[in-house]
Amino acid sequence: MLNKNKYNSYFKILFLLLVCIFSLTACKSKTQEVSNQTVNLPQVSYKYDQDQVVDFKNRLITEDTARYEGLILSGKPFLVKPDTLPSSLFYDSGIHIDYPEDGVRGLYISGELIGDPNYVNYIINYIDNTDLNTVVVDFKDDYGQIIPANDSTDPLVQASTISSVDYKSILKQFEAHKIYPIARITSFKDNMLAENHPEFSFVDPNTNAVWQDANGASFINPFMPEVQNYVINVAKEAAKMGFKDIQFDYVRFPEGFFEIADTLQYELGDYASFVSDDPDKSGNERTRAINNFLNLASESLAPYGVNISADVFGYTTVAGDTYDVRGIGQNIGQIAENVDVVSAMIYPSHWGNGFFGLDYPDLYPYEVVDNYMYSEKMVFQNVQNKVTSRPWLQDFTDYSKPEGSFQVYGSEQVQAQINALAMNDIREYLLWNASGEYSTGVDYKVEKNKFGEVHVDQVPILDAYDETVTYSDNN
């Protein structure tokens, strides 16, 4: 006879087994019931059609799209470089000349004239006795010649160096007189390198010769990294020598390039993907090449503590993003984001008849500058970079124009341009005269008073340069 406790234990076990069997049977039935049901999934609709997807992929290739849709960022830069950095952070050239406290006011000296000690002494004396404080000197001239001897290890730089002037000794003179030196570097207009290395230029397939414009000038190819690095290596030598500002002139493609680009042979390199048949985008590859060059130059020259400036056509500011402006690769707003200074060439003689509503702009130096500055202000108000406007002004007479459409330029016409800048709160400017014959009797430092008026002081009329007179450095 079974023990009562054992009996109860067996009964509990049996009961648990029966419960498990019933549970499993129920689960199986439920699973079968669920499996026999039809589940209605939500309908999926595509947000973008196939054409939009293809367009987006193409824009990804050309970096013409935002990464995050709907993401809103502050319009202000996240990081801002201080206005000044310790000099110990930069290369020491041995030439110590501070940036003019009241702004740059200067004139241009050609590579030929800088080699004339008598002329250099005259200019130093002239600056000492006026409110000018700066000189712009050819370092790499319009033909592509690099004027002074240098220590570059780049064989291309050495091959183009003519070593005709001792710039180091001249910079010492400028240092003694606190004259701010700017190195003008003719960037992509370069017969010398183009002739020695046609692969770096634009070639006419009909003649297999390097292409030249109507004036016989050849250009090197801004699309090529080798060319960009060459120009930057030249600039490094100027910085190492003691120049405090590197000015890139001819930082563009040839004038009218959009009309001949398809007839020439040249490398596009990484910029080929930016070529577009869209009339509103044609030439974007050229503006991108120029912008990238200036950005690379700014980064490469940062260790030398120099300012970076770029010369641009004044027309590019007024015309905006048009096909002919993109044709030379200059977009002043984009250029301004990559440099410290923009020097627009706003010579009254260079504007076509009727521009700014003026029948012959050369006859209206004040009005031309005043109208131009309005356009530039409109562009620069959308530039995030803290860029300085330092225009080129006309101190020469353009005798190539028809009689009645031009005037002889002297102190009156130069003063009018400077006054127009002052009325627009522009303190910096440069004077251009290729022959070095600058007007005298000009008040170079004009201020606008609290009433919005410009007052011109009477200044002594100094003697113009006379090559028969011997000038000395009176320091």
C-alpha positions in Angstrom: 0.0 0.0 0.0 1.4 3.4 -1.0 2.5 5.8 1.5 0.1 8.7 1.7 2.9 11.3 1.2 4.2 9.5 -1.8 0.7 9.3 -3.2 0.3 13.0 -2.9 3.7 13.6 -4.6 2.8 11.5 -7.5 -0.5 13.2 -7.8 1.2 16.7 -7.9 3.6 15.5 -10.6 0.8 14.1 -12.7 -1.2 17.3 -12.3 1.8 19.5 -13.5 2.4 17.2 -16.5 -1.2 17.7 -17.5 -1.0 21.5 -17.1 2.1 21.6 -19.4 0.4 19.4 -22.0 -2.6 21.7 -22.1 -0.4 24.8 -22.3 1.6 23.5 -25.2 -1.5 22.5 -27.0 -3.0 26.0 -26.5 0.2 27.7 -27.8 0.2 25.6 -30.9 -3.4 26.4 -31.6 -2.8 30.1 -31.1 0.2 30.0 -33.4 -1.8 28.2 -36.1 -4.5 30.8 -35.6 -2.1 33.7 -36.0 -0.4 32.2 -39.0 -3.7 31.9 -40.8 -4.3 35.6 -40.3 -3.5 38.1 -43.1 -1.4 41.1 -41.9 -1.8 44.4 -43.8 1.5 46.2 -43.9 1.5 50.1 -44.4 2.0 51.4 -47.9 5.5 52.7 -48.6 5.8 55.8 -50.9 9.1 57.2 -52.1 9.9 60.8 -51.1 12.0 61.4 -54.3 11.5 60.2 -57.8 14.2 58.5 -59.9 15.3 61.7 -61.6 15.7 63.5 -58.2 17.8 60.6 -57.0 20.1 60.7 -60.0 20.4 64.5 -59.7 21.4 64.2 -56.1 24.1 61.6 -56.9 25.5 63.9 -59.5 25.6 66.8 -57.1 27.3 64.6 -54.6 30.1 64.1 -57.1 30.5 67.8 -57.6 30.1 68.6 -53.9 27.1 70.8 -54.8 24.8 69.6 -52.0 24.4 69.9 -48.2 25.1 66.7 -46.2 22.1 67.1 -43.8 18.7 68.1 -45.1 17.0 70.7 -42.9 20.0 71.3 -40.7 20.3 74.9 -39.7 23.7 76.3 -38.8 24.6 79.7 -37.4 25.7 82.2 -40.0 28.6 83.2 -37.8 32.0 81.3 -38.1 32.6 78.7 -35.4 36.3 79.7 -35.1 37.8 83.2 -35.7 41.5 83.9 -36.1 42.7 86.6 -33.8 43.6 89.9 -35.5 47.2 89.5 -34.3 49.4 86.6 -33.3 52.8 86.5 -31.6 55.7 87.2 -34.0 57.5 84.2 -32.4 55.0 81.9 -34.3 56.2 83.1 -37.7 59.3 82.8 -39.9 61.8 85.6 -39.1 63.1 87.1 -42.4 65.2 89.6 -40.5 63.1 92.5 -42.0 60.8 94.0 -39.4 58.2 96.5 -40.8 54.8 96.9 -39.1 51.5 97.2 -40.9 50.7 100.9 -41.2 48.4 101.8 -38.3 46.3 104.2 -40.4 46.1 101.9 -43.4 48.1 101.1 -46.5 48.5 104.0 -49.0 51.0 103.1 -51.7 52.4 103.1 -55.2 53.7 100.6 -57.7 57.4 100.2 -58.7 58.1 98.1 -61.8 60.9 95.4 -61.8 62.9 97.7 -64.1 62.7 100.8 -61.9 63.4 99.0 -58.7 66.8 98.2 -60.2 67.6 101.9 -60.5 69.1 103.1 -57.1 68.5 106.7 -58.1 64.8 106.1 -58.6 64.5 104.1 -55.4 66.1 106.9 -53.5 63.7 109.4 -55.1 60.7 107.3 -54.1 61.9 106.9 -50.6 62.3 110.7 -50.2 58.9 111.2 -51.8 57.2 108.8 -49.4 59.0 110.4 -46.5 57.6 113.8 -47.4 54.0 112.7 -48.1 51.3 110.6 -46.4 52.1 107.5 -48.5 53.6 104.6 -46.6 53.8 101.6 -49.0 55.4 100.3 -52.2 54.3 97.5 -54.4 57.3 95.9 -56.1 57.4 93.4 -58.9 58.8 90.1 -57.6 57.6 88.0 -60.5 56.9 90.3 -63.5 54.4 90.1 -66.3 56.7 88.0 -68.5 57.2 85.5 -65.7 60.7 86.6 -64.7 61.5 86.3 -61.0 63.6 89.4 -60.3 65.8 88.7 -57.3 68.1 85.8 -56.5 66.6 83.4 -54.0 67.1 80.2 -52.1 64.3 78.1 -53.6 64.9 74.4 -54.1 62.2 74.3 -56.8 64.0 73.9 -60.1 61.2 75.7 -61.9 61.7 78.7 -59.7 65.4 78.8 -60.2 65.0 78.4 -64.0 62.8 81.6 -64.1 65.1 83.6 -61.8 67.1 86.4 -63.4 68.8 87.7 -60.3 68.9 91.3 -61.6 68.2 93.2 -58.3 69.4 92.8 -54.7 66.0 93.0 -53.0 67.4 92.3 -49.6 69.4 95.5 -49.5 66.4 97.5 -50.8 64.1 96.0 -48.1 66.7 97.1 -45.5 66.2 100.7 -46.9 62.5 100.3 -46.7 62.8 99.1 -43.1 64.8 102.1 -42.1 62.1 104.4 -43.4 59.2 102.3 -42.2 57.9 101.7 -45.7 55.6 98.7 -46.0 56.7 96.4 -48.8 54.2 94.4 -51.0 55.5 91.8 -53.4 53.5 91.7 -56.6 53.5 88.3 -58.1 52.1 87.9 -61.6 50.5 84.6 -61.1 49.2 82.8 -64.2 50.3 85.2 -66.9 53.7 83.7 -67.6 55.4 83.5 -71.0 58.6 82.2 -69.5 57.3 79.0 -67.9 54.8 78.5 -70.7 57.6 78.5 -73.3 59.9 76.2 -71.2 57.1 73.9 -70.2 54.2 73.9 -72.7 52.6 71.0 -70.7 51.8 73.6 -68.0 50.1 75.9 -70.5 47.4 76.0 -73.1 48.3 74.7 -76.6 46.8 75.5 -79.9 46.2 72.1 -81.6 46.4 73.6 -85.1 50.0 74.7 -84.6 51.1 72.6 -81.5 52.4 75.9 -80.1 51.6 77.6 -76.8 48.6 79.8 -77.2 49.1 83.6 -77.0 46.5 86.3 -76.7 46.3 89.4 -79.0 49.1 91.0 -77.1 51.5 88.1 -77.3 50.9 87.0 -73.7 50.9 83.3 -72.7 49.2 81.9 -69.6 50.0 78.9 -67.4 47.2 76.5 -66.4 45.5 77.2 -63.0 43.9 73.8 -63.1 47.2 72.0 -62.6 48.5 71.4 -59.1 52.1 71.7 -60.4 51.3 75.3 -61.6 49.6 76.3 -58.4 52.5 75.0 -56.3 55.0 76.8 -58.6 53.4 80.2 -58.0 53.1 79.5 -54.2 56.8 78.5 -54.1 57.6 81.9 -55.7 55.5 83.6 -53.1 57.3 81.8 -50.3 60.6 83.2 -51.5 59.2 86.7 -51.3 57.9 86.1 -47.8 61.3 84.7 -46.7 63.0 87.7 -48.1 61.0 90.1 -46.0 58.0 91.2 -47.9 55.0 91.6 -45.6 52.2 91.3 -48.1 52.0 88.9 -51.1 49.9 90.3 -53.9 48.7 87.9 -56.5 48.0 89.7 -59.8 46.7 88.0 -62.9 45.1 85.5 -60.6 42.7 84.4 -63.4 42.4 82.7 -66.7 43.0 84.8 -69.9 40.3 87.4 -70.8 37.6 85.9 -73.0 38.8 82.4 -72.1 35.2 81.1 -72.3 35.2 81.8 -76.1 38.4 79.8 -76.9 38.5 77.2 -74.1 37.1 74.4 -76.3 39.6 75.1 -79.1 42.7 74.6 -76.9 44.5 71.6 -75.4 45.1 71.6 -71.7 44.7 69.6 -68.5 41.5 69.9 -66.4 42.6 67.4 -63.8 40.3 67.1 -60.8 38.2 70.0 -62.1 36.7 68.0 -65.0 33.8 66.9 -62.9 32.7 70.6 -62.4 32.3 71.3 -66.1 28.7 71.8 -66.9 26.6 72.4 -70.0 24.2 74.5 -68.0 24.7 78.1 -69.1 24.2 79.2 -65.5 27.0 77.0 -64.3 29.5 77.2 -67.2 32.9 78.3 -66.0 32.3 77.1 -62.4 35.4 74.9 -62.8 37.5 78.0 -63.4 36.2 79.9 -60.4 36.7 76.8 -58.2 40.3 76.5 -59.4 41.1 80.1 -58.6 39.4 79.9 -55.2 41.2 76.7 -54.4 44.6 78.3 -55.4 44.1 81.3 -53.1 42.9 79.1 -50.2 46.0 76.9 -50.7 48.3 79.9 -50.9 46.8 81.4 -47.7 47.4 78.1 -45.8 50.9 77.6 -47.3 52.1 81.1 -46.5 50.6 81.2 -43.0 53.9 80.2 -41.3 55.5 83.4 -42.7 53.0 85.8 -41.2 52.3 87.7 -44.4 49.1 89.1 -45.6 47.6 87.7 -48.8 46.0 90.0 -51.3 44.5 89.4 -54.8 44.0 91.8 -57.7 40.7 91.6 -59.5 38.9 93.3 -62.3 36.5 95.9 -61.0 34.0 94.7 -63.6 33.7 91.4 -61.8 32.2 93.2 -58.8 29.6 95.0 -60.8 28.7 92.2 -63.2 28.3 89.5 -60.6 28.1 85.8 -61.4 27.9 86.1 -65.2 29.3 83.8 -67.9 32.1 86.2 -68.9 33.2 86.6 -65.2 33.1 82.9 -64.7 35.1 82.7 -67.9 38.2 84.1 -66.3 37.5 82.4 -62.9 37.0 85.5 -60.8 34.2 85.7 -58.3 35.1 88.6 -56.0 32.8 87.5 -53.2 34.3 84.0 -53.2 37.9 85.4 -53.6 37.2 87.7 -50.6 36.6 84.6 -48.4 40.1 83.3 -49.1 42.4 86.4 -48.8 43.2 89.2 -46.4 42.9 92.0 -49.0 41.1 92.5 -52.3 42.5 95.1 -54.7 40.0 95.8 -57.4 41.4 97.7 -60.4 38.9 100.5 -60.8 40.8 102.8 -63.1 38.2 105.2 -64.7 39.8 104.6 -68.1 39.0 100.9 -68.0 35.2 101.2 -67.9 33.3 101.2 -71.2 31.4 104.2 -72.5 28.1 104.5 -70.7 29.1 102.5 -67.7 27.6 103.8 -64.4 25.5 106.1 -66.7 28.6 108.1 -67.6 29.2 108.8 -71.3 33.0 108.7 -71.0 34.0 107.3 -67.5 37.6 108.5 -67.8 36.2 112.1 -67.5 34.6 111.3 -64.2 37.1 109.9 -61.7 35.1 110.7 -58.6 31.8 109.3 -59.9 33.4 106.1 -61.2 35.0 105.3 -57.8 31.9 106.3 -55.9 29.6 104.1 -58.0 32.0 101.2 -57.9 32.3 101.3 -54.1 28.6 101.0 -53.8 28.6 97.7 -55.7 31.6 96.4 -53.7 29.9 97.1 -50.4 26.8 95.2 -51.6 29.0 92.2 -52.3 31.2 92.4 -49.2 28.3 92.6 -46.8 27.7 88.9 -47.5 31.3 87.9 -47.0 32.0 86.3 -43.7 35.8 86.7 -43.9 37.2 90.0 -42.4 38.6 91.2 -45.7 40.1 94.7 -46.4 39.3 96.7 -49.6 42.4 98.2 -51.1 41.6 99.4 -54.6 44.0 100.3 -57.4 43.6 103.9 -58.5 44.6 105.5 -61.8 47.6 107.9 -61.9 48.3 107.6 -65.6 46.8 109.0 -68.8 45.2 106.5 -71.3 46.2 108.0 -74.6 44.8 104.9 -76.4 41.3 106.2 -76.1 39.7 108.4 -78.8 40.0 112.2 -78.4 37.3 113.7 -76.3 36.8 110.4 -74.3 39.8 110.8 -72.0 41.7 113.4 -70.1 45.2 113.9 -68.9 45.5 112.6 -65.3 47.3 114.6 -62.7 46.9 115.7 -59.1 43.3 116.8 -59.6 42.1 113.5 -61.0 44.0 111.4 -58.4 42.6 113.6 -55.6 39.1 113.0 -56.9 39.5 109.2 -56.6 40.9 109.4 -53.1 38.1 111.7 -52.0 35.5 109.3 -53.4 37.1 106.4 -51.4 37.1 108.6 -48.2 33.4 109.3 -48.7 32.9 105.6 -48.7 35.0 105.0 -45.6 37.8 103.3 -47.5 41.2 104.2 -46.0 43.5 102.0 -48.2 44.5 102.3 -51.8 47.3 101.8 -54.3 48.3 104.1 -57.2 49.3 102.6 -60.6 51.7 104.2 -63.1 53.7 101.7 -65.0 56.4 104.3 -65.9 56.7 105.4 -62.3 55.8 109.1 -63.0 53.4 109.9 -60.1 51.5 113.1 -59.7 52.6 115.5 -57.0 50.6 117.9 -54.8 48.1 115.2 -53.7 46.6 115.0 -50.2 47.0 111.3 -49.8 45.4 111.1 -46.3 41.9 112.4 -46.6 39.4 112.0 -43.7 35.7 112.3 -43.7 34.5 114.6 -40.8 31.5 114.1 -38.6 29.3 116.1 -41.1 30.1 113.5 -43.8 32.4 116.0 -45.6 35.8 115.4 -47.0 38.4 118.1 -46.3 41.5 118.3 -48.5 44.6 119.9 -47.1 47.0 122.0 -49.1 50.2 120.0 -49.4 53.6 121.0 -50.8 54.1 120.2 -54.5 57.2 118.1 -54.6 59.4 117.8 -57.7 58.6 115.0 -60.1 61.3 112.4 -60.7 64.1 113.7 -63.0 66.5 111.1 -64.1 69.2 113.8 -64.6 69.1 114.6 -60.9 71.0 112.5 -58.4 68.9 111.5 -55.3 70.3 110.1 -52.1 68.9 108.1 -49.2 68.8 110.7 -46.5 68.2 108.3 -43.7 
